[in-house]
Amino acid sequence: MRSLRPHTLRARLTLGLLVLLTVSCAAVGLAAVVELNGFLTSRLDEQLTEAGNRFAVSLEHQGEPEKDDHDGDEHADTRRQATGTFGARLVDGTVTNAAVVRPSGTLNVDLTAADRERLADVPVDGRGHSVGLSALDDYRVLATRGLDGDVLVTGMPLEPVEAAVHRLELVAGIVFGAALTAAGVAGALWVRWSLRPLSRVAATATRVSELPLASGEVALPPRAPESDPRGEVGRVAGAFNRMLGHVEDALTKRHASEERLRSFAADASHELRTPVASVRGHAELALLHPGPLPPEITRALQRIAAESTRMGAMVDDLLLLARLDAGRPLERAPVDLTRLVLDALTDARATGSGHRWELDLPKDPVTVTGDAHRLQQVLANLLSNARLHTPAGTKVTVTLETDGTTASLKVHDDGPGIPEDIQPGVFERFTRADRSTKAETGGAGLGLSIVAAVVEAHGGSVTMESKPGSTTFTVRIGKA
């Protein structure tokens, strides 16, 4: 039933209009039929009153008719009696005589037992009553007292009244049906014309909803045409256009802020590379001093060298992210992804000997088009992430497969999983699964953000599914 309900405002208004018109036409038609039926019936009662009971009186002293006598009765008074006039005489509630006027004269009527009961039940009140006689048809009858204490019933057929009423019903049905059809078409056109401004607002809203508002500079479509502000549609269009103006201003400011941030990150990362390298070089030079150094000085120099190395890697990561955000193109060349996976897993086994590393490769080499150095960085970051955030003994499985058009790389581990509160932002920058991780062993939270940025720059996608005992990162890159 829900599928039959109108979903658009235009359809609902048109349907509502048709329902109201249908109810109105039905009410008018019903009132006209009832009024006509009452009017014609009252006229028929007047005719019965004017005709009196002359025809029934003529049957009062008539003898019992023979059952199969269908000849005209010479004693029945049919003067000024319309064809179809019915007369009957009842004595003590029993019909003794019954006849009807025909063009050829009077014709006795053989009434059924049910007809006789109906005639006997007619009130003797001098008013018309409708009675259905199976031997004849529906009649309007009037009962009066006779001179001999009997009851005389005179009736006239209701067929002319019923024919006129049925004729009116047919005409009303045709006229009202045509009127409803014309009103439905005209109403639909009128509603459609009246709601044109609202349709334009809806079309503009649809175009806005299809825009990628979350990324980059966005050009909003032209504003919806405004109509009379005194109407509801005009006020909706005006409010919608003002909202679009606010959204456009907010997007413009956000884009400008992001551009300034990207420029600052790129400039800062670039400028920091030299002093960080200088600090690391001086620390390493001091450690090469031939003379003896106090243990605390040696330890401090070692920490300076280690932290400067870590800071240099972080600066390189930030610079890479800034360049990817700026949309700088990567190298596009055939890359043997199978070879990269083998090399990355070899390095991971060397640095993470406490883990169990497994490999699942297809028979044929998998080749994609992209930047080999950046794709190698994606593999290294995923494997490093699995090594750093899972305990020793965890099994890490690397699976490479292809369907002919897309290469799919999966890194699965059976470790403790990623906390649920971190999963929604796992690919965001500076997100760390364990915020209490020490700087010596933990990363800066840029590894997975670099994975996402590099894969996106290759036109691919990366997803993550994690629960206790199972975590899988899936990278998909097109082969073309």
SEKEVEX-477309 format. One record per atom (N, C-alpha, C): residue in three letters; y, z, x. Coordinates in steps of 0.05 Angstrom, whole numbers, plus 5000, padded with zeros to 4 digits. Example, Ala and Ser with C-alpha at 12.3 -4.5 7.8 and 13.67 -1.06 7.14 Angstrom:
ala488651565264 ala491051565246 ala493451565264 ser495551425257 ser497951435273 ser500151575258 
END
This chain:
met497650005017 met500050005000 met502550005017 arg502450135041 arg504750145058 arg505649865066 ser503749685071 ser504449415080 ser505949255059 leu505649335033 leu507049195012 leu509849295008 arg510549515020 arg513249625016 arg515249465033 pro517649415023 pro519549265039 pro520549445062 his520849325085 his521649475109 his524549435116 thr525749215108 thr528649165115 thr530449265093 leu532849335101 leu534849415081 leu535449195061 arg535548945071 arg536048725053 arg533848695032 ala531348725040 ala529148705021 ala529248935001 arg529949175011 arg529949404993 arg532249374972 leu534549284981 leu536749244962 leu536049034941 thr534948814951 thr534248594932 thr532048694912 leu530148834922 leu528048944905 leu529149144885 gly530949314894 gly532249504876 gly533849374855 leu535249154862 leu536849004842 leu534948884821 leu532748764830 leu530848644812 leu529548854794 val528949084805 val527749294788 val529749384766 leu532249424774 leu534249504754 leu534649284733 leu534749034741 leu534948814722 leu532548794704 thr530148834715 thr527748834699 thr527749054678 val528449294687 val528549514667 val530649454646 ser532949344654 ser535049284634 ser534149074615 cys532948854625 cys531948644608 cys529748744589 ala527948914600 ala525849014583 ala526949194561 ala529049354568 ala530249524547 ala531649354526 val533149154535 val534548984515 val532548834498 gly530348714511 gly528348574495 gly526948754476 leu526248994485 leu524849184467 leu526649264443 ala529149324449 ala531049394428 ala531349164408 ala531548914419 ala531948684401 ala529448644383 val527048674395 val524548634380 val524348854358 val524849104366 val524649324347 val526649294324 glu529149214332 glu531249184311 glu530548954293 leu529648724304 leu528948494287 leu526648564269 asn524548694279 asn522248774263 asn523148954240 gly524849154247 gly525849334226 gly527549184205 phe529249004215 phe530948854196 phe529348684177 leu527448524188 leu525848354171 leu524048514153 thr523048734162 thr521348904145 thr522949014122 ser525449104128 ser527149204106 ser527848984086 arg528248744096 arg528748524077 arg526248464060 leu523948494072 leu521448454057 leu521148674036 asp521948914043 asp521949134023 asp523849074000 glu526148964006 glu528048893985 glu526848683967 gln525448483979 gln524148283963 gln522048403945 leu520548593955 leu518548723939 leu519848873916 thr522049003921 thr523449153900 thr524548973879 glu525648743888 glu526748543869 glu524548423852 ala522348353865 ala520148233851 ala518848423831 gly519048693836 gly517948883818 gly514948873817 asn513748973795 asn510848973793 asn509848793771 arg511448573766 arg510748393744 arg507948273749 phe507448193774 phe504848063779 phe502648273776 ala503048513786 ala501048723783 ala500648803754 val502848803738 val502648883710 val500948673695 ser501248423703 ser499648213689 ser496648253694 leu495948413714 leu493148473718 leu492248733704 glu494248873692 glu493649143681 glu491549133659 his491848943641 his489948933618 his487948713621 gln487848613646 gln485848393651 gln483048513654 gly481148383645 gly478448483647 gly477448463676 glu475248583681 glu474048573707 glu473448283714 pro474348183737 pro473747903745 pro470847883754 glu469747643748 glu467147593758 glu467247573789 lys465147663801 lys465147683830 lys465547413843 asp464447203832 asp464746943845 asp466646763830 asp468446883814 asp470446723799 asp472846673817 his473246433825 his475446363842 his477346173829 asp477246163803 asp479045993788 asp481546153782 gly483746013777 gly486246143770 gly486046293744 asp487246533742 asp487246703719 asp489546623701 glu488946543676 glu491046443658 glu492746673648 his491846923650 his493447143640 his495247263662 ala494847193688 ala496547303709 ala499247173708 asp501347343711 asp504147253710 asp505047193738 thr505346943745 thr506146853772 thr508846743772 arg510446793750 arg513146683750 arg514846813771 arg516346653785 arg518146733806 arg516646913827 gln514146863831 gln512647003852 gln512146813875 ala512746913899 ala512446753923 ala509446723929 thr508846493942 thr506146453950 thr505346663970 gly502946773966 gly501946993983 gly502347263971 thr503847283948 thr504247543936 thr501647663927 phe501247913933 phe498748053927 phe499248263905 gly497248283887 gly497448483866 gly494748623863 ala494848873856 ala492349023852 ala492949253832 arg490749313817 arg490949533798 arg488749743805 leu489649993805 leu487850213812 leu487750413789 val485350483781 val484950683761 val483350913773 asp484551143773 asp483351383785 asp482551333814 gly484251193828 gly483851143857 gly481850923862 thr481050773842 thr479050553846 thr480450293839 val480150093856 val481249833851 val479649693830 thr480949623807 thr479549483786 thr480149183786 asn482549113795 asn483248833796 asn484948783822 ala484548553835 ala486148473858 ala486248173859 ala488748063863 ala489047773864 ala491447713882 val491647463890 val493747373907 val494747103897 val497347053899 val498546803889 val498146583909 arg497046363900 arg496646133917 arg498245893904 pro498645683920 pro500145453908 pro498845343883 ser496145363881 ser494745253858 ser494545453835 gly495445703839 gly495145903819 gly494446173830 thr493046333813 thr492246593821 thr489346583830 leu488946733852 leu486246743863 leu485347033866 asn483147093853 asn482047363855 asn481147413884 val481347663893 val480747733920 val478347923920 asp476447873937 asp474148053940 asp474848243963 leu475548483957 leu476348683977 leu473848823987 thr474048894012 thr471849054024 thr472349344017 ala470349504022 ala470549794016 ala472849914032 ala473149824057 ala475349934074 ala478049854062 asp478249604052 asp480749514040 asp481349684016 arg479449744000 arg479849903975 arg480850183983 glu479650294004 glu480550564013 glu483450554022 arg484150344037 arg486850334047 arg488850314023 leu488150154003 leu489950123980 leu490150393964 ala487850533963 ala487950783949 ala489650993963 asp489850963990 asp491451154006 asp494451094006 val495250873994 val498150803994 val499651003976 pro501751143987 pro503251333970 pro504651193947 val504651323924 val506151213901 val508951333902 asp510551223918 asp513351323922 asp515451113919 gly514650873912 gly516650653908 gly517750543933 arg516550603956 arg517450493981 arg515250323994 gly516150144012 gly514249954024 gly512550094046 his510150004048 his508350104069 his506649864079 ser506049874105 ser504549664117 ser501549724116 val499949534107 val497149564104 val495649324115 gly493549364129 gly491949144140 gly489549104122 leu489448864110 leu487248794092 leu485548584106 ser483048664111 ser481248474125 ser480648234109 ala480848254082 ala480248024065 ala482647824065 leu484947924073 leu487347754073 leu488647764101 asp490547944104 asp492047964129 asp493648224127 asp495548254146 asp497348484144 asp499348434121 tyr499648644105 tyr501348624081 tyr503248864080 arg505548804068 arg507449024061 arg507149074031 val506349314024 val505649363996 val507449593985 leu507749583958 leu509349793944 leu507649873920 ala507250133916 ala505650243895 ala507450383874 thr506950323847 thr508350453826 thr506450533804 arg507350713787 arg505650803765 arg505750603742 gly503450543730 gly503350373707 gly503650523681 leu503750373659 leu504150493632 leu501650643624 asp499350563634 asp496850693625 asp495950913645 gly497851003662 gly497151213682 gly495751103706 asp495450843707 asp494250723730 asp496350673752 val495450573775 val497250513797 val497250213802 leu499650103803 leu500049813807 leu501149773835 val499749603850 val500549553878 val501349253880 thr503749213891 thr504748943896 thr505348923926 gly504548703937 gly504948663966 gly505648383973 met506948353997 met507748094007 met506748084036 pro505947844046 pro504847824073 pro506947884094 leu505948014116 leu507748074139 leu507647844159 glu506147634154 glu505847424174 glu508547294181 pro510447244162 pro513047134171 pro514547314189 val514447584182 val515847774200 val514547774228 glu511947784229 glu510547794255 glu511047534270 ala511047304256 ala511647054270 ala514347054282 ala516347154267 ala519147164278 ala519347344302 val517947574300 val518047774322 val516647654347 his514347524343 his512947404366 his514647174378 arg515947034360 arg517746814371 arg519946934388 leu521147154378 leu523147284394 leu522047394421 glu519647504420 glu518447604445 glu518047374465 leu517147144455 leu516646914472 leu519246814484 val521246784467 val523846684477 val525146884497 ala524947144489 ala526047344507 ala524647354534 gly521947324534 gly520447324559 gly521247084576 ile521546844564 ile522346604579 ile525146634590 val527046724573 val529846744581 val530146954603 phe528947194598 phe529247404617 phe527747344643 gly525447204642 gly524147124666 gly525846934683 ala527046734669 ala528846554684 ala531246694695 ala532346884679 ala534647034688 ala533947204712 leu531547334712 leu530747504734 leu530347334759 thr529147094756 thr528646924779 thr531346834791 ala533146744774 ala535746664784 ala537246904796 ala537147134783 ala538447374794 ala537247454821 gly534547434823 gly533247504848 gly534147324871 val534247054867 val535146874887 val538046924894 ala539746934873 ala542646984878 ala543047254891 gly541647464882 gly541947724894 gly541147734923 ala538947594929 ala538047594957 ala540147454975 leu541247234965 leu543347094980 leu545847264983 trp546547404961 trp548947574962 trp548547804981 val546247934979 val545748164997 val545648075026 arg544447845031 arg544347735058 arg547147675068 trp548747565052 trp551547505060 trp553147765065 ser552647955047 ser554148215050 ser553348365075 leu550748335083 leu549748485106 leu549948335132 arg551248105132 arg551447955157 arg552648115180 pro554848265175 pro555948425198 pro553848625208 leu552348745190 leu550348945199 leu548148805214 ser547348555206 ser545348405221 ser546348345249 arg548848275252 arg549948225279 arg549948475296 val550548705283 val550348955298 val547549005307 ala545548955290 ala542748995297 ala541948805319 ala542848555318 ala542148365339 ala543348455366 thr545748545366 thr547048645390 thr545548885401 ala544749075383 ala543249305392 ala540549235404 thr539249025392 thr536748935403 thr537048825431 arg539148665435 arg539648555462 arg540248775482 val541748985474 val542349205492 val539749355499 ser537949395479 ser535449545484 ser533649395503 glu533949135506 glu532248985524 glu533348975552 leu535749085557 leu536849075584 leu535749305601 pro535349255627 pro534449465645 pro536749655653 leu537449835636 leu539750005640 leu539350205663 ala536850245671 ala536350445691 ala536650345720 ser537050095724 ser537149985751 ser539349785754 gly540749815776 gly542749625784 gly545149595766 glu546749395771 glu549049345755 glu548249195730 val549149285707 val548249175681 val550749055667 ala550448805657 ala552548685642 ala551748695612 leu553248855597 leu552648885569 leu553348625553 pro551948565532 pro552648325516 pro555248355502 pro556348135491 pro558848165476 pro558648355453 arg560848475446 arg560948675425 arg560248545398 ala559248715380 ala558648615353 ala561248555338 pro561348335323 pro563848275308 pro564448505288 glu566848585287 glu567648805269 glu568648685243 ser567948815221 ser568848735195 ser570848935184 asp571248935158 asp573249115146 asp572549405152 pro574349545166 pro573749825174 pro573650015150 arg574549915126 arg574450085103 arg571650105091 gly569849925099 gly567149925089 gly565250065108 glu562850125098 glu560950265114 glu560050095138 val559449835133 val558549665154 val560649635175 gly563149615167 gly565349595186 gly565649845204 arg565250075191 arg565350325207 arg563050345227 val560650255218 val558350255236 val558850065260 ala559849825254 ala560349635276 ala562449745295 gly564549865284 gly566649975302 gly565550205319 ala564050385307 ala562950605322 ala560950505343 phe559350305336 phe557450195355 phe558850065379 asn561049915374 asn562449785395 asn563749995413 arg564850215402 arg565950425419 arg563850555436 met561450595424 met559250705440 met558450525463 leu558450255458 leu557850065479 leu559950085501 gly562450115493 gly564550145513 gly564150385531 his563350615519 his562850855535 his560450815553 val558350685542 val555950635558 val556650455582 glu558150245577 glu558950065599 glu560550205620 asp562450375612 asp564050525631 asp562250715648 ala560350845634 ala558551025648 ala556750875668 leu555750645659 leu554050485677 leu555650385701 thr558050295696 thr559750195718 thr560250425739 lys560950655729 lys561450885747 lys558950965761 arg556650955747 arg554151035760 arg553450835782 his553850575776 his553150375796 his555050395821 ala557550445816 ala559350485838 ala558650725855 ser557850945841 ser556951185856 ser554451135872 glu552550985860 glu550050925874 glu550650745899 glu552450555895 glu553150385918 glu554450545940 arg556150725933 arg557450895954 arg555351065968 leu553451175952 leu551351345964 leu549551175982 arg548850935973 arg547150765990 arg548650696016 ser551150636014 ser552750566038 ser552950796057 phe553351036045 phe553551276061 phe550951326075 ala548651306060 ala546051366072 ala545451166095 ala546050916090 ala545550716110 ala547350756135 asp549850816130 asp551650856153 asp550951106168 ala550351326153 ala549651576166 ala547051546182 ser545151416170 ser542551386184 ser542951216209 his544551006207 his545050836230 his546450996252 glu548551146245 glu550051296264 glu548551526276 leu546651636261 leu545151866272 leu542951786291 arg542151536291 arg539951456308 arg540651496338 thr543051426346 thr543851456374 thr543951746383 pro545451926369 pro545452206378 pro542752336377 val541152276357 val538452396356 val536752306380 ala536952046386 ala535451946409 ala536552076435 ser539152116436 ser540352246460 ser539352536463 val539252686441 val538352956442 val535452966451 arg533752796440 arg530952786448 arg530652716478 gly532252526487 gly532152446515 gly532952666534 his535152816527 his536053036544 his533953256544 ala532653316521 ala530653526520 ala528253446537 glu527353196536 glu525153106552 glu525853106582 leu528353036588 leu529253036616 leu529253326627 ala530153516611 ala530153796620 ala527353896625 leu525453806608 leu522753896612 leu521553786638 leu522653556648 leu521653436673 leu522953566698 his524653766695 his525953896718 his523854006737 pro524053946763 pro521854036782 pro521754336786 gly523954466782 gly523954756787 gly522654906764 pro521955166770 pro520755326749 pro522855396727 leu521855406701 leu523555476679 leu522255716664 pro523955886654 pro522956116639 pro521356006615 pro519256156607 pro517656066585 pro519256016559 glu521156196554 glu522656166529 glu524355916529 ile525355836553 ile526955596555 ile525155346552 thr522855356563 thr520955136560 thr520155106530 arg519655326517 arg518955316489 arg521255196472 ala523755276478 ala526055186464 ala526454886468 leu526054796493 leu526354506498 leu524154346484 gln521754456483 gln519554316469 gln520154296439 arg521254516427 arg521954506399 arg524254306394 ile526154296412 ile528354106409 ile527353826410 ala525453766429 ala524353496430 ala522753436405 ala521153626395 ala519553576371 ala521253526347 glu523253696343 glu524953676319 glu526653426321 ser527553346345 ser529153106347 ser527452856341 thr524852876349 thr523052656343 thr522652636312 arg522252866300 arg521852876271 arg524452776257 met526752866267 met529252776255 met529652476258 gly528852366281 gly529052086285 gly527351926265 ala524852026260 ala523151896240 ala524351906212 met525652136206 met526852166180 met529251976177 val530851956198 val533151766198 val532151486194 asp529951406208 asp528951136204 asp527951096175 asp526751296164 asp525851276136 asp528251236117 leu530251396121 leu532651376104 leu533951106107 leu534051006131 leu535350746136 leu533650526122 leu531050556123 leu529250356110 leu529750366080 leu529850606068 leu530350626039 leu533050506032 ala535050566048 ala537750456042 ala537750146043 arg536250036062 arg536149746063 arg534649626040 leu532449766032 leu530949666008 leu532649695983 asp534149915980 asp535849945957 asp537949725956 ala538849645979 ala540949435980 ala539849165974 gly537149145971 gly535948885964 gly535648695987 arg535548806012 arg535248626034 arg532348516034 pro532148256038 pro529448136036 pro527648216059 leu525048246053 leu523048296073 leu521948036084 glu520448066106 glu519147836117 glu517047736098 arg516747476095 arg514747356077 arg512947176094 ala510547286099 ala508547136115 ala505747226106 pro503747056111 pro501047136104 pro500147386119 val499047586105 val498247836117 val495347886111 asp493747936132 asp490947996128 asp490748296120 leu490548346094 leu490548626084 leu488048766093 thr485848626095 thr483348746104 thr483648866132 arg484948716150 arg485348806178 arg487149046178 leu489249046161 leu491049276160 leu489649526151 val487849496132 val486349726121 val484449836143 leu483149666158 leu481349756179 leu482949906201 asp485149796209 asp486749926230 asp487850196220 ala488850206195 ala489950456185 ala487850666182 leu485350586174 leu483250786171 leu482350886199 thr482450716218 thr481750796246 thr483651006256 asp486250956251 asp488251156259 asp487951416244 ala487351396218 ala487051636202 ala484651806212 arg482451676219 arg480151826230 arg480851966256 ala482551836272 ala483251966297 ala485052206293 thr486852196274 thr488652426270 thr487552626250 gly485652556233 gly484552736214 gly481552746216 ser480652846238 ser477752856243 ser476353056225 gly477853236213 gly476553436195 gly476053326168 his476953086161 his476452966135 his474152756137 arg473052696114 arg470952486113 arg472252236103 trp472252026119 trp473651776112 trp471551566105 glu471851436082 glu470051226074 glu471550976066 leu470250746069 leu471550496065 leu469850316047 asp471150176029 asp469749996011 asp471349736010 leu470349526024 leu471749276027 leu470049046015 pro471448836005 pro469948605995 pro468848446018 lys467048256012 lys465748096033 lys467847916047 asp469647796032 asp471547616044 asp474147756049 pro475647666070 pro478247786075 pro480147746052 val481847946049 val483947926028 val486647876041 thr487947666033 thr490547586045 thr492647596023 val494947706030 val497247706013 val499647606028 thr501747546013 thr504247456026 thr506247696026 gly507247766050 gly509047986051 gly509848056080 asp510748296084 asp511648396110 asp509448576121 ala508148486142 ala505748626153 ala506548906162 his508848936175 his509649196186 his510149396163 arg511449306141 arg511949486119 arg509449546104 leu507649356100 leu505149416087 leu503449606103 gln503549576130 gln502149766146 gln503250046143 gln505850066139 gln507150326134 gln506250446108 val505950276087 val504850366061 val502150496065 leu500350356079 leu497650466083 leu497750726099 ala499350736120 ala499550976136 ala500651206120 asn502551156103 asn503751376087 asn501751486067 leu500251306054 leu498251396034 leu496051566047 leu495051466070 leu492951616084 leu493951876096 ser496351866106 ser497552116116 ser497952316094 asn498852216071 asn499252396048 asn496552526040 ala494352376040 ala491752486033 ala490852686054 arg491452636079 arg490652816101 arg492153076101 leu494753056097 leu496453296099 leu496253486075 his495553376052 his495653536027 his492853606016 thr490853566032 thr488153636024 thr486853806046 pro485053986040 pro483854146061 pro481753996077 ala481054106100 ala478953976116 ala476353956101 gly474953736106 gly472453686091 gly472753516067 thr475253456059 thr475753286036 thr474852996042 lys473652876023 lys472852596026 lys475052416015 val475952226032 val477952036025 val476751756025 thr476851616003 thr475651346001 thr477851145997 val477750936014 val479650716012 val478150476001 thr479150365979 thr477750135966 thr479749905964 leu478849665973 leu480449425972 leu478849225955 glu480149105935 glu478848905919 glu480948715909 thr479948485898 thr481848285888 thr480448135864 asp482148045846 asp481147885823 asp481947595826 gly482747515850 gly483547235855 gly486547195855 thr488047355839 thr490947325838 thr492347575848 thr491047805846 thr492348055853 thr490448215871 ala491648325893 ala490148505910 ala490548785901 ser488448945900 ser488649225891 ser487549405913 leu489249595921 leu488449785942 leu488550065929 lys486250215932 lys486050485920 lys485350675942 val486850905942 val486351125960 val485651365943 his483051445944 his482051665927 his481151895944 asp481852135935 asp480752375949 asp479752575928 asp477952745937 asp476852955919 asp478053225925 gly480553225933 gly481953475939 gly482853625914 pro484653825918 pro485453995895 pro487253855875 gly488353625882 gly490053475863 gly492953555866 ile494653405852 ile497553445853 ile498353615829 pro499953825833 pro500853995811 pro502153825788 glu501553905764 glu502553745741 glu505553735740 asp506953945748 asp509853945746 asp511153765766 ile509653675786 ile510753495806 ile509953205801 gln507853155786 gln506852885782 gln508952695771 pro510652765751 pro512652565741 pro514552465762 gly515152625783 gly517052535803 gly515852505831 val513252435831 val511852435857 val512852205875 phe513951995863 phe514951775879 phe517951795884 glu519152015876 glu522052055881 glu522452165909 arg524852135919 arg525452215947 arg525552525949 phe524652615972 phe524652905979 phe523053065959 thr520852945948 thr519053095931 thr516653175949 arg516053435948 arg513853545964 arg512053695946 ala509453645950 ala507453785933 ala507454085938 asp507954165963 asp508054445970 asp510654505984 arg512554615969 arg515254665980 arg515254876002 ser513055026004 ser512855226025 ser511655126051 thr510954866051 thr509654746075 thr511554776099 lys510354836121 lys512054876145 lys512954596155 ala515254606168 ala516354356179 ala514554226200 glu513054396214 glu511354286235 glu509154106224 thr508154166200 thr505854026189 thr506653846165 gly508553926150 gly509253786126 gly511353566132 gly511553376113 gly513553166116 gly516153236102 ala517953036101 ala520553086089 ala520553006059 gly518252916049 gly518152826021 gly519152546017 leu519052376038 leu519952106036 leu517651906036 gly515251996043 gly513051806047 gly512351646022 leu511951785999 leu511251635975 leu513551475963 ser516051565968 ser518251405958 ser518451155974 ile517751166000 ile517750916016 ile515550736006 val513250846000 val511050685989 val511950535964 ala513150685945 ala514050555920 ala516150345925 ala518050395943 ala520250205949 ala519149955962 val517349985981 val516249755995 val514549585976 val512849715960 val511149565941 val512849425921 glu514949555911 glu516649425891 glu518149185904 ala518849215930 ala520148985943 ala518248755947 his515648805946 his513648585948 his512948485920 gly514348585899 gly513748495872 gly511248615860 gly510348845872 gly507848975862 gly508449235848 ser506449395845 ser506749655830 ser504849855843 val505550105840 val503950325850 val503750535829 thr501350635824 thr500950845803 thr499351075815 met499351295801 met497951535811 met496651675787 glu494151755791 glu492651915772 glu491552155787 ser492052395777 ser491252625792 ser490352855773 lys488252985780 lys487253225767 lys485653375788 pro485053625783 pro483553775803 pro480853645810 gly480553575836 gly478053455844 gly478153145845 ser480453025837 ser480552735838 ser483552645837 thr484352515858 thr487052395860 thr486752115870 thr488051925855 thr487851645862 thr490551515862 phe491251385884 phe493651215886 phe492750925886 thr493950765868 thr493150485866 thr495550305871 val495250125890 val497449935897 val496449655889 arg498049515874 arg497449245865 arg499549055875 ile498748845890 ile500648645901 ile499548365895 gly501248185885 gly500447915881 gly499847775906 lys497747595905 lys496947455930 lys498747225937 ala500147115916 ala501846885922 ala504346965938 
END
